[in-house]
Amino acid sequence: MTLLSDSGSSVLRAIGQLLIVVYCYDNVCHQMKSVLTGNGAGFISRRYLCSSIEKTSTSESRRFLGRIMPVCLGTDRTGTIEFRILTEDRIEDALAVQQYSMRQECIAIGMGMYEEPGAPEEMQLIFREVIKDGCTVIAVDRSDRVIAVSFNKLHTPPQPEEIDPFAFFVENNIKHRSCRDLIEFIDDVESQVDIFQKYSARAAMEIFYIGTDPKCQERGIGREITEKSLEVARGLRARKLQQIRVADKIVNEHVRPEVAFAVAASTFSQRIMEKLGFETLAEVRYEDYVRADRKMSERIGNAHKTARLTARKL
């Protein structure tokens, strides 16, 4: 005996899928509140479902959630800006913020990147590589526009005679002088202290670059997105937060950072790191570096004089 027509069966299946999604959403809210805040006060956007679910009820729910649903990390103090882990559908938005904001970035200016045609565009290849680690954080306003981004990268201690995949990528894909100089400068600053040895760490997360839409600066977004990046690092370390796949595969999958570090290149970022408990491990002066026949300090000006290697235990 047929109890339902074809249309009735379709309705029933749709209701079943909806119930699965609601079930998963409730579970995600519970998980993310405890993981990211520890006090049950975390924010989960009701416009989206989170994809970083370690356990789902059925394979049907996993297929429904897909890989582009964002992990929601909370809001700013005003409740008007939401922080999320970057998903594949927002890559171009994040890179647009990087392009706009990097015109103000000290190292890029010091290397003369915007004096070299094609260099800013090639620099985006590096950021596209960084995001493959699946832990980059974006800030989104009420109109769903990306207004800030923190490009985060995971690291493990280098092994003898092992070629670093990121360095290999740069060597084989980055050709513009200013782009290569920028990476070389960052490597020089970072190499002054062995982060892994100092903190007895087996893995680390680098806050590689933070950019805010110039129209949205001076609102404290830089500090808040740094705080959210630290929350992501802690979640990964505790194995209660998963990386988000934005390419064919996740790079450095299952790496559990125990320390966070960054090269703070301006007085603004240095102040943020100080307030968030980062130690200054090394400091270099821009006037000591010459690139393209000019001191970096000549291009940067007097407002920002040094770059600091900063780090903190998670």
VEXKOLBA-976069 format. One record per residue (C-alpha): residue number from 1; residue in three letters; x, y, z. Coordinates in Angstrom, 2 decimals, decimal comma. Layout:
<rs>
seq NUM&type ALA&px X&py Y&pz Z .
...
</rs>
This chain:
<rs>
seq 1&type MET&px 0,00&py 0,00&pz 0,00 .
seq 2&type THR&px 1,32&py 3,47&pz -0,93 .
seq 3&type LEU&px 0,82&py 5,92&pz 1,90 .
seq 4&type LEU&px 2,40&py 8,97&pz 0,22 .
seq 5&type SER&px 2,45&py 10,29&pz -3,29 .
seq 6&type ASP&px 5,80&py 11,17&pz -4,91 .
seq 7&type SER&px 5,32&py 14,80&pz -3,93 .
seq 8&type GLY&px 4,51&py 13,75&pz -0,38 .
seq 9&type SER&px 7,66&py 11,65&pz -0,23 .
seq 10&type SER&px 9,71&py 14,63&pz -1,40 .
seq 11&type VAL&px 8,24&py 16,78&pz 1,33 .
seq 12&type LEU&px 9,01&py 14,14&pz 3,93 .
seq 13&type ARG&px 12,61&py 13,84&pz 2,75 .
seq 14&type ALA&px 12,99&py 17,63&pz 2,88 .
seq 15&type ILE&px 11,64&py 17,70&pz 6,43 .
seq 16&type GLY&px 14,05&py 14,93&pz 7,39 .
seq 17&type GLN&px 17,01&py 16,85&pz 5,98 .
seq 18&type LEU&px 15,91&py 19,97&pz 7,81 .
seq 19&type LEU&px 15,75&py 18,08&pz 11,10 .
seq 20&type ILE&px 19,27&py 16,75&pz 10,51 .
seq 21&type VAL&px 20,59&py 20,26&pz 9,88 .
seq 22&type VAL&px 18,90&py 21,64&pz 12,99 .
seq 23&type TYR&px 20,35&py 18,78&pz 15,02 .
seq 24&type CYS&px 23,85&py 19,45&pz 13,69 .
seq 25&type TYR&px 23,50&py 23,19&pz 14,19 .
seq 26&type ASP&px 22,61&py 22,71&pz 17,87 .
seq 27&type ASN&px 25,57&py 20,39&pz 18,34 .
seq 28&type VAL&px 27,93&py 22,85&pz 16,66 .
seq 29&type CYS&px 26,73&py 25,72&pz 18,83 .
seq 30&type HIS&px 27,40&py 23,63&pz 21,93 .
seq 31&type GLN&px 30,86&py 22,60&pz 20,72 .
seq 32&type MET&px 31,97&py 26,03&pz 19,58 .
seq 33&type LYS&px 30,80&py 27,76&pz 22,74 .
seq 34&type SER&px 32,85&py 25,46&pz 24,92 .
seq 35&type VAL&px 35,89&py 25,35&pz 22,63 .
seq 36&type LEU&px 36,28&py 28,99&pz 21,75 .
seq 37&type THR&px 35,22&py 30,71&pz 24,95 .
seq 38&type GLY&px 35,33&py 28,12&pz 27,68 .
seq 39&type ASN&px 32,41&py 29,77&pz 29,42 .
seq 40&type GLY&px 29,44&py 29,08&pz 27,19 .
seq 41&type ALA&px 29,27&py 32,67&pz 25,98 .
seq 42&type GLY&px 30,45&py 32,13&pz 22,42 .
seq 43&type PHE&px 28,54&py 33,55&pz 19,45 .
seq 44&type ILE&px 27,37&py 31,39&pz 16,56 .
seq 45&type SER&px 25,84&py 33,22&pz 13,58 .
seq 46&type ARG&px 22,26&py 32,11&pz 12,98 .
seq 47&type ARG&px 22,65&py 32,99&pz 9,31 .
seq 48&type TYR&px 25,20&py 30,23&pz 8,75 .
seq 49&type LEU&px 26,08&py 26,79&pz 9,98 .
seq 50&type CYS&px 29,60&py 25,93&pz 11,07 .
seq 51&type SER&px 31,51&py 23,29&pz 9,14 .
seq 52&type SER&px 34,14&py 22,33&pz 11,69 .
seq 53&type ILE&px 32,19&py 19,45&pz 13,18 .
seq 54&type GLU&px 34,20&py 16,57&pz 14,49 .
seq 55&type LYS&px 31,12&py 14,34&pz 14,73 .
seq 56&type THR&px 27,90&py 14,56&pz 12,75 .
seq 57&type SER&px 24,88&py 12,34&pz 12,99 .
seq 58&type THR&px 24,88&py 11,03&pz 9,42 .
seq 59&type SER&px 26,77&py 11,23&pz 6,15 .
seq 60&type GLU&px 23,75&py 13,08&pz 4,76 .
seq 61&type SER&px 24,33&py 15,96&pz 7,17 .
seq 62&type ARG&px 28,04&py 16,11&pz 6,25 .
seq 63&type ARG&px 27,16&py 16,36&pz 2,57 .
seq 64&type PHE&px 24,63&py 19,08&pz 3,31 .
seq 65&type LEU&px 27,03&py 21,17&pz 5,35 .
seq 66&type GLY&px 29,71&py 20,95&pz 2,67 .
seq 67&type ARG&px 33,12&py 22,54&pz 2,92 .
seq 68&type ILE&px 32,26&py 26,23&pz 2,49 .
seq 69&type MET&px 30,13&py 26,76&pz 5,58 .
seq 70&type PRO&px 32,09&py 29,06&pz 7,90 .
seq 71&type VAL&px 33,25&py 28,46&pz 11,43 .
seq 72&type CYS&px 31,97&py 31,45&pz 13,39 .
seq 73&type LEU&px 34,33&py 32,74&pz 16,05 .
seq 74&type GLY&px 32,20&py 35,47&pz 17,62 .
seq 75&type THR&px 31,69&py 39,20&pz 17,17 .
seq 76&type ASP&px 33,45&py 42,39&pz 18,12 .
seq 77&type ARG&px 32,46&py 44,36&pz 21,21 .
seq 78&type THR&px 29,72&py 46,19&pz 19,35 .
seq 79&type GLY&px 28,19&py 43,04&pz 17,87 .
seq 80&type THR&px 28,40&py 44,51&pz 14,35 .
seq 81&type ILE&px 31,45&py 42,59&pz 13,09 .
seq 82&type GLU&px 31,62&py 38,81&pz 12,92 .
seq 83&type PHE&px 34,84&py 36,79&pz 12,80 .
seq 84&type ARG&px 35,08&py 33,55&pz 10,83 .
seq 85&type ILE&px 37,65&py 31,10&pz 9,57 .
seq 86&type LEU&px 38,20&py 31,75&pz 5,87 .
seq 87&type THR&px 36,22&py 29,55&pz 3,49 .
seq 88&type GLU&px 36,75&py 28,96&pz -0,22 .
seq 89&type ASP&px 33,92&py 31,26&pz -1,27 .
seq 90&type ARG&px 35,51&py 34,28&pz 0,49 .
seq 91&type ILE&px 39,09&py 33,92&pz -0,79 .
seq 92&type GLU&px 38,85&py 36,70&pz -3,37 .
seq 93&type ASP&px 37,23&py 39,03&pz -0,82 .
seq 94&type ALA&px 40,07&py 38,40&pz 1,62 .
seq 95&type LEU&px 42,69&py 38,97&pz -1,08 .
seq 96&type ALA&px 41,03&py 42,24&pz -2,05 .
seq 97&type VAL&px 41,47&py 43,47&pz 1,53 .
seq 98&type GLN&px 45,09&py 42,32&pz 1,42 .
seq 99&type GLN&px 45,69&py 44,28&pz -1,78 .
seq 100&type TYR&px 44,13&py 47,49&pz -0,45 .
seq 101&type SER&px 45,80&py 47,33&pz 2,95 .
seq 102&type MET&px 49,26&py 46,26&pz 1,86 .
seq 103&type ARG&px 49,89&py 49,64&pz 0,26 .
seq 104&type GLN&px 50,33&py 50,83&pz 3,86 .
seq 105&type GLU&px 52,47&py 47,88&pz 5,00 .
seq 106&type CYS&px 55,98&py 48,86&pz 6,09 .
seq 107&type ILE&px 57,97&py 45,96&pz 4,66 .
seq 108&type ALA&px 56,20&py 46,12&pz 1,29 .
seq 109&type ILE&px 56,87&py 49,86&pz 1,15 .
seq 110&type GLY&px 60,46&py 49,41&pz 2,28 .
seq 111&type MET&px 61,13&py 46,88&pz -0,47 .
seq 112&type GLY&px 59,67&py 49,19&pz -3,13 .
seq 113&type MET&px 56,99&py 46,67&pz -4,05 .
seq 114&type TYR&px 54,69&py 49,31&pz -5,48 .
seq 115&type GLU&px 57,52&py 50,68&pz -7,58 .
seq 116&type GLU&px 57,91&py 47,34&pz -9,39 .
seq 117&type PRO&px 55,19&py 46,61&pz -11,96 .
seq 118&type GLY&px 53,51&py 43,26&pz -11,41 .
seq 119&type ALA&px 54,98&py 42,69&pz -7,95 .
seq 120&type PRO&px 51,80&py 43,36&pz -5,92 .
seq 121&type GLU&px 49,88&py 40,92&pz -8,11 .
seq 122&type GLU&px 52,58&py 38,26&pz -7,77 .
seq 123&type MET&px 52,59&py 38,73&pz -4,00 .
seq 124&type GLN&px 49,08&py 37,34&pz -3,96 .
seq 125&type LEU&px 50,48&py 33,95&pz -4,95 .
seq 126&type ILE&px 52,15&py 33,82&pz -1,55 .
seq 127&type PHE&px 48,90&py 34,59&pz 0,25 .
seq 128&type ARG&px 47,07&py 31,96&pz -1,80 .
seq 129&type GLU&px 49,67&py 29,49&pz -0,57 .
seq 130&type VAL&px 49,37&py 30,58&pz 3,07 .
seq 131&type ILE&px 45,60&py 30,11&pz 3,20 .
seq 132&type LYS&px 45,96&py 26,42&pz 2,30 .
seq 133&type ASP&px 46,72&py 25,78&pz 5,98 .
seq 134&type GLY&px 43,02&py 26,38&pz 6,63 .
seq 135&type CYS&px 43,32&py 28,68&pz 9,64 .
seq 136&type THR&px 43,10&py 32,20&pz 8,18 .
seq 137&type VAL&px 40,56&py 34,45&pz 9,92 .
seq 138&type ILE&px 38,32&py 37,10&pz 8,33 .
seq 139&type ALA&px 36,15&py 39,86&pz 9,76 .
seq 140&type VAL&px 32,76&py 40,47&pz 8,14 .
seq 141&type ASP&px 30,46&py 43,44&pz 8,69 .
seq 142&type ARG&px 26,65&py 43,47&pz 8,81 .
seq 143&type SER&px 26,44&py 43,76&pz 5,03 .
seq 144&type ASP&px 28,47&py 40,52&pz 4,76 .
seq 145&type ARG&px 31,49&py 42,42&pz 3,42 .
seq 146&type VAL&px 34,99&py 41,23&pz 4,38 .
seq 147&type ILE&px 36,72&py 44,17&pz 6,07 .
seq 148&type ALA&px 39,78&py 42,54&pz 7,67 .
seq 149&type VAL&px 41,86&py 39,39&pz 7,39 .
seq 150&type SER&px 44,55&py 37,63&pz 9,39 .
seq 151&type PHE&px 46,56&py 35,25&pz 7,22 .
seq 152&type ASN&px 47,78&py 32,51&pz 9,55 .
seq 153&type LYS&px 50,25&py 29,73&pz 8,78 .
seq 154&type LEU&px 51,24&py 26,61&pz 10,71 .
seq 155&type HIS&px 54,83&py 25,45&pz 11,18 .
seq 156&type THR&px 56,73&py 22,49&pz 12,57 .
seq 157&type PRO&px 60,46&py 22,41&pz 13,38 .
seq 158&type PRO&px 62,63&py 22,03&pz 10,26 .
seq 159&type GLN&px 64,19&py 18,62&pz 9,87 .
seq 160&type PRO&px 67,77&py 18,04&pz 8,70 .
seq 161&type GLU&px 68,05&py 17,90&pz 4,91 .
seq 162&type GLU&px 64,30&py 18,43&pz 4,57 .
seq 163&type ILE&px 63,14&py 21,03&pz 2,05 .
seq 164&type ASP&px 60,57&py 23,43&pz 3,47 .
seq 165&type PRO&px 57,52&py 23,28&pz 1,14 .
seq 166&type PHE&px 56,76&py 26,99&pz 1,53 .
seq 167&type ALA&px 60,35&py 28,01&pz 0,77 .
seq 168&type PHE&px 60,28&py 25,65&pz -2,21 .
seq 169&type PHE&px 57,12&py 27,31&pz -3,47 .
seq 170&type VAL&px 58,64&py 30,79&pz -3,16 .
seq 171&type GLU&px 61,84&py 29,72&pz -4,91 .
seq 172&type ASN&px 59,98&py 28,25&pz -7,86 .
seq 173&type ASN&px 57,09&py 30,69&pz -8,26 .
seq 174&type ILE&px 58,10&py 34,14&pz -7,03 .
seq 175&type LYS&px 60,23&py 36,05&pz -9,54 .
seq 176&type HIS&px 59,82&py 39,76&pz -8,73 .
seq 177&type ARG&px 62,73&py 41,22&pz -6,80 .
seq 178&type SER&px 60,64&py 43,06&pz -4,19 .
seq 179&type CYS&px 58,51&py 39,99&pz -3,39 .
seq 180&type ARG&px 61,55&py 37,80&pz -2,88 .
seq 181&type ASP&px 63,21&py 40,53&pz -0,81 .
seq 182&type LEU&px 60,13&py 40,76&pz 1,42 .
seq 183&type ILE&px 60,13&py 37,03&pz 2,18 .
seq 184&type GLU&px 63,90&py 37,09&pz 2,68 .
seq 185&type PHE&px 63,56&py 39,96&pz 5,16 .
seq 186&type ILE&px 60,88&py 38,16&pz 7,18 .
seq 187&type ASP&px 62,99&py 34,99&pz 7,19 .
seq 188&type ASP&px 65,98&py 36,99&pz 8,42 .
seq 189&type VAL&px 64,01&py 38,43&pz 11,34 .
seq 190&type GLU&px 62,46&py 35,08&pz 12,25 .
seq 191&type SER&px 65,77&py 33,23&pz 12,08 .
seq 192&type GLN&px 67,27&py 35,32&pz 14,87 .
seq 193&type VAL&px 65,52&py 33,18&pz 17,49 .
seq 194&type ASP&px 64,60&py 29,50&pz 17,30 .
seq 195&type ILE&px 60,95&py 29,68&pz 18,37 .
seq 196&type PHE&px 60,63&py 25,93&pz 18,78 .
seq 197&type GLN&px 63,68&py 25,64&pz 20,99 .
seq 198&type LYS&px 62,88&py 28,68&pz 23,12 .
seq 199&type TYR&px 59,37&py 27,50&pz 23,96 .
seq 200&type SER&px 60,05&py 23,74&pz 23,76 .
seq 201&type ALA&px 57,30&py 23,65&pz 21,15 .
seq 202&type ARG&px 56,55&py 20,95&pz 18,61 .
seq 203&type ALA&px 54,49&py 23,26&pz 16,38 .
seq 204&type ALA&px 53,64&py 26,94&pz 15,99 .
seq 205&type MET&px 51,19&py 29,26&pz 14,27 .
seq 206&type GLU&px 52,55&py 32,31&pz 12,50 .
seq 207&type ILE&px 50,32&py 35,36&pz 12,20 .
seq 208&type PHE&px 51,74&py 36,06&pz 8,78 .
seq 209&type TYR&px 49,87&py 39,22&pz 7,82 .
seq 210&type ILE&px 46,97&py 41,26&pz 9,19 .
seq 211&type GLY&px 45,18&py 43,67&pz 6,89 .
seq 212&type THR&px 42,19&py 45,92&pz 7,50 .
seq 213&type ASP&px 40,17&py 47,76&pz 4,88 .
seq 214&type PRO&px 41,51&py 51,35&pz 5,02 .
seq 215&type LYS&px 37,92&py 52,59&pz 5,44 .
seq 216&type CYS&px 37,54&py 50,54&pz 8,62 .
seq 217&type GLN&px 40,79&py 51,32&pz 10,40 .
seq 218&type GLU&px 41,18&py 52,86&pz 13,87 .
seq 219&type ARG&px 38,30&py 50,77&pz 15,24 .
seq 220&type GLY&px 40,34&py 48,14&pz 17,06 .
seq 221&type ILE&px 39,64&py 45,46&pz 14,45 .
seq 222&type GLY&px 43,32&py 44,57&pz 14,12 .
seq 223&type ARG&px 43,59&py 43,67&pz 17,78 .
seq 224&type GLU&px 40,35&py 41,71&pz 17,79 .
seq 225&type ILE&px 41,20&py 39,65&pz 14,72 .
seq 226&type THR&px 44,56&py 38,87&pz 16,34 .
seq 227&type GLU&px 42,72&py 37,67&pz 19,45 .
seq 228&type LYS&px 40,49&py 35,48&pz 17,27 .
seq 229&type SER&px 43,56&py 34,03&pz 15,55 .
seq 230&type LEU&px 44,91&py 33,05&pz 18,96 .
seq 231&type GLU&px 41,57&py 31,39&pz 19,74 .
seq 232&type VAL&px 41,87&py 29,39&pz 16,53 .
seq 233&type ALA&px 45,40&py 28,32&pz 17,47 .
seq 234&type ARG&px 44,21&py 27,19&pz 20,90 .
seq 235&type GLY&px 41,30&py 25,32&pz 19,36 .
seq 236&type LEU&px 43,63&py 23,50&pz 16,97 .
seq 237&type ARG&px 45,98&py 22,67&pz 19,80 .
seq 238&type ALA&px 43,14&py 21,21&pz 21,88 .
seq 239&type ARG&px 41,97&py 19,15&pz 18,86 .
seq 240&type LYS&px 38,51&py 20,65&pz 19,19 .
seq 241&type LEU&px 38,69&py 22,89&pz 16,13 .
seq 242&type GLN&px 39,46&py 21,75&pz 12,61 .
seq 243&type GLN&px 41,16&py 23,49&pz 9,73 .
seq 244&type ILE&px 38,96&py 24,48&pz 6,80 .
seq 245&type ARG&px 39,85&py 23,17&pz 3,35 .
seq 246&type VAL&px 40,02&py 25,96&pz 0,77 .
seq 247&type ALA&px 42,05&py 24,14&pz -1,91 .
seq 248&type ASP&px 42,53&py 20,56&pz -3,08 .
seq 249&type LYS&px 43,96&py 19,61&pz 0,30 .
seq 250&type ILE&px 44,83&py 21,12&pz 3,66 .
seq 251&type VAL&px 48,51&py 21,93&pz 4,10 .
seq 252&type ASN&px 49,98&py 21,06&pz 7,52 .
seq 253&type GLU&px 46,80&py 19,20&pz 8,43 .
seq 254&type HIS&px 46,58&py 18,05&pz 12,05 .
seq 255&type VAL&px 49,44&py 20,34&pz 13,16 .
seq 256&type ARG&px 48,76&py 21,39&pz 16,78 .
seq 257&type PRO&px 50,42&py 24,75&pz 17,54 .
seq 258&type GLU&px 51,83&py 25,37&pz 21,00 .
seq 259&type VAL&px 53,11&py 28,89&pz 20,39 .
seq 260&type ALA&px 52,08&py 31,85&pz 18,22 .
seq 261&type PHE&px 54,52&py 34,27&pz 16,63 .
seq 262&type ALA&px 54,58&py 37,24&pz 14,27 .
seq 263&type VAL&px 56,90&py 39,79&pz 12,75 .
seq 264&type ALA&px 55,35&py 43,07&pz 13,90 .
seq 265&type ALA&px 56,42&py 45,59&pz 11,27 .
seq 266&type SER&px 54,76&py 48,80&pz 12,49 .
seq 267&type THR&px 54,26&py 50,65&pz 15,76 .
seq 268&type PHE&px 50,56&py 49,73&pz 15,49 .
seq 269&type SER&px 51,11&py 45,97&pz 15,27 .
seq 270&type GLN&px 53,86&py 46,15&pz 17,90 .
seq 271&type ARG&px 51,42&py 47,80&pz 20,29 .
seq 272&type ILE&px 48,82&py 45,11&pz 19,62 .
seq 273&type MET&px 51,31&py 42,34&pz 20,34 .
seq 274&type GLU&px 52,39&py 43,98&pz 23,58 .
seq 275&type LYS&px 48,79&py 44,26&pz 24,78 .
seq 276&type LEU&px 48,13&py 40,61&pz 23,96 .
seq 277&type GLY&px 51,10&py 39,36&pz 25,95 .
seq 278&type PHE&px 53,59&py 38,68&pz 23,16 .
seq 279&type GLU&px 57,28&py 38,85&pz 24,03 .
seq 280&type THR&px 59,72&py 40,77&pz 21,85 .
seq 281&type LEU&px 62,42&py 38,26&pz 20,97 .
seq 282&type ALA&px 64,38&py 40,26&pz 18,39 .
seq 283&type GLU&px 64,27&py 43,68&pz 16,78 .
seq 284&type VAL&px 65,83&py 45,03&pz 13,59 .
seq 285&type ARG&px 66,08&py 48,59&pz 12,29 .
seq 286&type TYR&px 64,86&py 49,46&pz 8,81 .
seq 287&type GLU&px 67,78&py 51,82&pz 8,31 .
seq 288&type ASP&px 70,12&py 48,81&pz 8,42 .
seq 289&type TYR&px 68,60&py 47,19&pz 5,32 .
seq 290&type VAL&px 69,25&py 48,39&pz 1,78 .
seq 291&type ARG&px 67,05&py 47,18&pz -1,05 .
seq 292&type ALA&px 67,04&py 48,43&pz -4,64 .
seq 293&type ASP&px 69,77&py 50,96&pz -3,78 .
seq 294&type ARG&px 67,81&py 52,62&pz -0,97 .
seq 295&type LYS&px 67,52&py 52,07&pz 2,74 .
seq 296&type MET&px 64,17&py 50,67&pz 3,74 .
seq 297&type SER&px 63,82&py 53,56&pz 6,19 .
seq 298&type GLU&px 63,99&py 56,09&pz 3,36 .
seq 299&type ARG&px 60,86&py 54,65&pz 1,80 .
seq 300&type ILE&px 59,01&py 53,95&pz 5,04 .
seq 301&type GLY&px 59,62&py 57,27&pz 6,79 .
seq 302&type ASN&px 60,12&py 58,07&pz 10,46 .
seq 303&type ALA&px 56,83&py 56,82&pz 11,92 .
seq 304&type HIS&px 57,90&py 53,16&pz 11,89 .
seq 305&type LYS&px 61,56&py 52,42&pz 12,54 .
seq 306&type THR&px 61,81&py 48,75&pz 13,44 .
seq 307&type ALA&px 60,40&py 45,28&pz 12,90 .
seq 308&type ARG&px 60,10&py 42,94&pz 15,87 .
seq 309&type LEU&px 59,90&py 39,20&pz 16,19 .
seq 310&type THR&px 57,20&py 38,62&pz 18,79 .
seq 311&type ALA&px 55,85&py 35,39&pz 20,27 .
seq 312&type ARG&px 53,78&py 33,96&pz 23,09 .
seq 313&type LYS&px 52,96&py 30,54&pz 24,46 .
seq 314&type LEU&px 49,38&py 29,45&pz 23,83 .
</rs>
